[in-house]
Structures are given as C-alpha cells and as structure tokens.
Amino acid sequence: MDETERDTENEEALSEESQGAAPVENDPEWAGLLQYLLDARGFDFHGYKPASLARRIRKRMEVVKIEGYGAYKEYLEVHPTEFVTLFNTILINVTGFFRDPAAWDVLRTKAIPQIVGLKTSEEPIRIWSAGCATGEEPCTIAMLLAEELGDDEFRQRVKIYATDVDEEALNTARHAAYNERQIEDVPPDYVERYFEHIDGLYYFRKDFRRSIIFGRHDLINDAPISRIDLLTCRNTLMYLNSETQARVLARLHFALNDAGFLLLGRAETLMAVQGQLFVPVDLKRRLSRKNSRRPMRVPDVRSDGAAGPAEGEPVDGLRLAAIEASPVAQLVVDASGILTVINDQARALFGIREDDAGRPLKDLQLSYRPVELRSLIEKATTEHRPVVVKEIDWLSHKGDVRWLDLHVAPLIRSNGQRGGAVLTFTDVTLHRRLQRELEESHQELETAYEELQSTNEELETTNEELQSTVEELETTNEELQSTNEELETMNEELQSTNEELQTMNDELRTRGDELNSSNAFLHSILTSLDGGVAVVDRELRVLAWNEAAEELWGLREQEVRGQHFLNLDIGLPVDGLRAALRKCISGDGPGHEITLEAVNRRGKPIRCRVNCTPLRGPTEEMQGAILLMEEHVDGAA
C-alpha cells in the first residue's frame, strides 16, 4: 500500500469512528463469515483489525448489491469466483521495485555490508521477504545482494524466501515477468544486467530467479522460517490488531539470527521498538536489528565481596532458593572476582564444592576451563550488555562430551554501579545433536528440491506446476507427498503420450508398407506390358517410363523422368503427337491412336503405333496422359 492509499484508509477509518459506526465483533453473522472464509479457503482473518476488514468486505458487498454478512456468505457459497475478487480487495498487493528508495539505500549501505562481513565466504545468506505480493521486493533484494557479492557467489550462497498469503499474487511472482511501467523505477544499468526483454515483457534472469523461493505462508498461523539474516515485512502488520501484531513480531524476532536485520513499514517500526524486541538502526528508514537480552538487575551484593545482602537489608532467602532450585547451572561472581553463589546444578556439572563459594574465581580451574570466564565477565560488565558463547565443548567427570551455552549477564546495583555478573550454563547437547540432524536433513531436502526445480524447468509442458510445487516444498515439508503424486501423474501422461506416438509410428509403417506394395505392383504392371509406356502430366513432363520404352528408344527412366516429352531425343517424331496429347489432356474424347514412321534404338526404321489415353484422377480431373507405343507389323491385327 502506498502513502496515498494509506492516507485514504486512515481517513475512512476516522470517518467511521466519527460517525459512530457499530462494531462488528459481536455480530454473529460477521463471525460466521470469517469462519466460512477460513473453512472454505484457508484464510484466517480473525487477527485483522475488525473495522478495516469490515470496511473492505462491505466494498465488495456494495458492488454485488448485498446487505448483511450472512447474505454475503450465502452469495460466496453460490458464486465461488467471488473469492478471488474479495481477497484481492482485502489483501492490497501494492508493491514495486525499489519502492521508498531511502529505505533501500540504508539497506544497501548499512545492513547488507554487515551481513556479508559477519559471515565467511562459505556460509549461506538467508533472506525472508514476508508479504512479497507480486515479487518486486525479493527481486530488488536479489539485485542488491548480487551487486555486493558478485554473480557466482550470489548464486552459491543466497536463498531468498518470498512468502505471501495470496496464492494468485504468488503465481504472478513466480513468472517474474514485468511490463515497462513496472520496471520504470529500476536503474537502467540494473535493467540491462538483471532482466531479459522478450515479447514486450521484462523477465528477471533465470539464474538469479532460482535463488528466490516463492511459497504461501501465513504470518499469523504458520511457523516462521528460521536462521534469517535479513527480514523485510513492509506495511503488512498495520492491518492486524495489537494482540496479533505482538504475536507476529515475536515470531519475526525468533526467525532472525542474533545479528539479523528487520525492515518494516513506517507505522510498524514503532511497534517493534516499543516492544523492545528490536533495536533501531535507522528509525526514519524503518531499519532495526534484533535486540539481545537486556542486562539482569538483581539485588545488591555486599560491598566487601562476600555473599549476602548489603548491611541494613533483609536476607533475600527466596531469591537464593530460586537460584539453587534452577534447572540450569548458575554462578554469581561479585565485582571483586569472588565466587559468591554456586547452585546445585553447577556443583554437579563442574565438580566444585559448596565451600568453594567465597573463593576468588581465578583460583578455580573453572575460571579457564571449559572457557576463559574472567575475560567474558570483564567484557559483559564493561559494555553493560550480556555476552553469549554458544556450544562450548565440555568433557564431564563421567567422560562424556557435552555442549553448553554460556550466558554472562552483568549485575547492576540499585545505585547504578557494577555488582558483578551471573553466569548461566545451559546444557544444549540434545539440541545440538537434533540441530545437526535437522541441518543435514534440510541440506538433503534442499538438494532434492533444487534437482526437482532444475528438472521442472526442462519440462516446459509442466513448468508452472512443478516449479510451484518445488518452491512450496522449501517452505513446507508437509506437501512432499503431494509433489510426488504430481510427478507420478506427469510420468503417466508422458507414458500415455509415448504409447500414442508408438501407435502413430505403427500406422505410418503400415501405410508405408502398403505404399511400397502398391508401387511394386504398379512397377510389375508397367514391366509386364509388351509395348513401351510413357505417362506424362498436364505439362507433358514424363512421370513414368517402363522397360519396354527403354528397349524401344534407348533412353533409361532416370534420363527422361521430369523431362518434357516433346523435347525427348528419340526416334519417334513426337511433334506428330502434340495435337493428340492436347486433346487427351483437355478431355476431348476417350483416346487417340496414331501410327508414325520412327527409328528404334538400333537405328532400324519401324512403323510405331501410339495409343494416347487420358490420365484421370480420383475426382475424374484430367491429370495427364498415358502413351502406349508399339511397333506395328504389317499384317498384324
């Protein structure tokens, strides 16, 4: 939605409020309509702002001239084609290349260089464009990343997941074909490099298009895509109510890596910042970063470094009991480096004793094994932020290898001074093993999907169906069985086509055999005739010439075929046949017989009797003439 449409939307909402428009939440017909949309087409609009959603549905009701949500539900049941128009009205798919250029400039100059710089050259870069509409936004991201990485590295490392709830918009996006008006905001050098101009449309290059995976995804109900480095969700949350917005923002927060960036719309940035889930990078341009955990604030420890409350304060036994009962290993170190609190899980995990409390941390083996703790504590207290170390290898006293996540949180006194740090060790051994198995499964699955996508592009007759299926498999593993069934159907269709082609080949072979048989039969007839036979077309060009004619005049069939009969150099005075041939071809009479003085191939003078007969086609149309040439012997009948 652009600024004009957003202003219009807000004006309509304010107008309704000023007019005292009745809320729809308590209308049973309204609830029934929403449930019908969910049951019939899988669109869950319960989390949308009721006033805005009702306003858009009423626009369609006014067009089809229906009053009442119950009546409109009945109209949808009878006219299923109305669903498409209704969803296009509700889901405003307004987008464009480099829409809001300032936001893309800050993304190009701040976010993308940091994302690339924090990764090795082999690590993948994962992008999620939520609410992608017709695909201009993920294509824009692809161009910016290709400029930063180069073509080869982009194709090898980048995956862009482009999702939307509107299947019709996704089908348009998968074609990646845009007219001249749609690409007018793309810089000319980008158009030349990233688009192919075919039949008046601009197609996004296939080698870059393969890195963009389109699929249907509902931000409200579907699980988020994980391990994302950059997530764009622009002007999508503004249609949701506050409770749904908070739930979706929490999912977006979970989807991002610790250093991941989030690009939202102008109104939505304030939601994320106020919820303390994200830290603004450029508030004006709506770019934020995932917020790490805020520093813990716990009761003061004693200024002399010993465990316990400050003088004059009551002993906080409940807090100490809570730490002791914690299911994860926890240690508390005061500002002077004294280990003040050790809970039961920490003693069991690291083999330390309860009387180690009160000793300097540096005197314990734990201070440098399994990881250097004093430098991490110093960093956390100096920078006033938690320090997290992931998956530390630890060989327990039982001899098994475990992996621990360490979270070092600075402790701040009520007067704002440093109070030490709390160290929390979380056993993530099972998670690591499952994560490794999951990553291997994902890698195998992504490889299988890419092979399917490559095969799909080669099969032009099923390109759209297979491409859609392969891309949806990237976002939902539950549709794998459906894809296999579609492939089996395609194979059956190809097998059926091959059988039809085999049948046609057999028929053609049979007809060829019949034609050969007919030609052989005709040749045997011409060979069996004692007299010379010449067949000419309407232009008097020789079509057939039998062996008796070769014997009589000394010219082979290969020499005369296609030649004009009256131009043949034979012992027969062919000019004397011109009139008879013309009459035969014109259909003047059944036939003509002429006897001419001639010289055979041996130079012997003979009298040649020539019988000229018309050559008629299947429709009695004159197609030429047949000449029967025989030596006339005196006294012969």
Phi, psi and omega in degrees: 000128179275180185297320181299313181294323180295317178299318179299317179301313181295320179298318179296320180296315179297323179297318180295318179298318181293332181271359179071040180300134183290135178293152184257353186301327184267004180277116181297329178292324177297313179298322179294323179294315179298318180294325178294319177299323178290314183290321186279321186233001176077016178262118181259106181257013183294333181273359181278157176297121186301319184295314180295317180295316180297323180298319182287324177293322179295331176299318178291322179297323177293323180295316182272004175060057179231138176245136178096134182291328178295318179294324179291325175299317178295325178296319178296324179295326182272329184240082183297338179292344179292337181303316184299312181294321180297313182293326176294330178285319181286312183269095186282101183270071177256119182207183179177163176289134178051039179291130189062075187305327182298321179295321180288329177295316180290329176294318182289322186270332185249307189284307187297315177301323179289321178299314181291321184291332181276359183243153173284170183290347179262343185287141179286155175244121186246126182240145176231118174255098181272135185070050189281349180055236185269014165097000182295323184293311178297328176294323177297316178299319180299319180295318180295319179292323178294324176294324182283320188263332192094157188298309186296314181292325177299311182297329183277328191250335193264132169235125179244115178266115182249117187233156177196161177271347184268106183294326179295318177296322179295321178298321176295319182295324183296331178288333180052043179242128186226146178275178186295326179293323183291333183257014185293338179271358178278131178304143184304322180291330175290321178300316181294325186273322191252359182233152175243126183270111183225122175051044175083356179245156179252113182262128176295134188306136186296322183293332174275326180299329182294340179278354180255123183248112181267139178196155180282133180209131179258113182299333184280319190249333185273150178294142182287155172285138189257170174058047183265136178268328179218127181235123176247129179213087193256122175057041176250318183289340186296343180270353184264154176286168189298321181295317180291322177301316180296320181293318180292319179298323177296323178291321177295322177299318179294324185293332187278148166295168182301327180257020185285153180253150177232127176247117182243179174280173187298315181286333187278336181301319181296325177301312184293317182292317180296329178281359177060020176276335185225150178256127182293133172263315174217093187299322182294324182265006172070026179257127180229170179232151180300132182274128174282175184296141179284151180302141178286143172242119181236169178301150180302145166267166183291146184294340179275000176093348181282157179290146176129175183279163175293160183298135180091355180254147179289151177293128182268074183295329182295319180293318178296321178295324179295319178295318180297323182274000183298139180286354179244155181288130181224141175230148175237126179242130182277183187294337180266006176088017180269133176283111188257328183226132175227118180273174187296320180296323179292319179297318181290324185285316187257358178069030178261159186260162180294329181282000173288343175297133183100351178269154175296139181298327183295339180278352183259146177299333180299337185293335180234357180223122018271354180210154179293109186273325187296322178292325179291320178296317179299318180295317182295317182285329180286316183272355178057042178208155179294148175243129183240131174240123187266142167050066176275131177287132179219121177267108185288168179294345176276353177093000179263147181274131178233161178241133184236142168261127180253129177239113180256111183248129178291141176260130184243128178290166179296337178271006177090356180275163180295140178239001183117213182204152173249131182249124181242123178253118179252125179283112182245026182301310181297318180298318180297316180296316179294321180297319179296316178297321180293319179296319177296319178296318179297319181296315178296320181292318179295322177298316179298321181294319181295321177295319178296320180294319178297315178298321182298321181291328179289330179269090187296330184290338180236026188299312186293318182293312183292318181298317178299317182294315182297317181292323177291331177297330179293330183259345179210115182286346184289344183265010182298318180297321179298320179296317179299321179294321178294323178294321178296320177298318179298318179297321178295320178296319178295321178296318178298318178297318179297321179295321178295318178296322178296320178297317179296320178297319179297318179296318179296322179296319179297316179294324177296319178297319179296321180294318178298320179296319180294320179296319179296320180295316179297319180296321180294325178295312181296325180289326184285340181289136180288325182275161176285136182239132173229131178246127181237155178269189183294338177268008179065030174265139188289127176257325181217151185205109188273176184295326179297324177292323177298316180295325185284318188247350174084012177247133179281162182300321181297333182280333186255341184298128180087351180276153177288129187298320184288349178261004182287138179268081180232170183286002181265127177288088188290340178298333179289349180261355186304312183295318181296320180294318180298321180294319180297315184291326179281350179086020181273085178100160183286331183178168183219139179238131182225139175250126185233151173280128184218176178230124182282183187294340180271000180085012181272130178291136178219164170257123186248124177265123182245121178254117183257118183237139179295146174254110184256146178271183182299335181257022180066014177280136180291121181247356180157209182213155177245126181250121175254114187246119181227146176287126183268121180257129181302136180091350178283149182293000000 
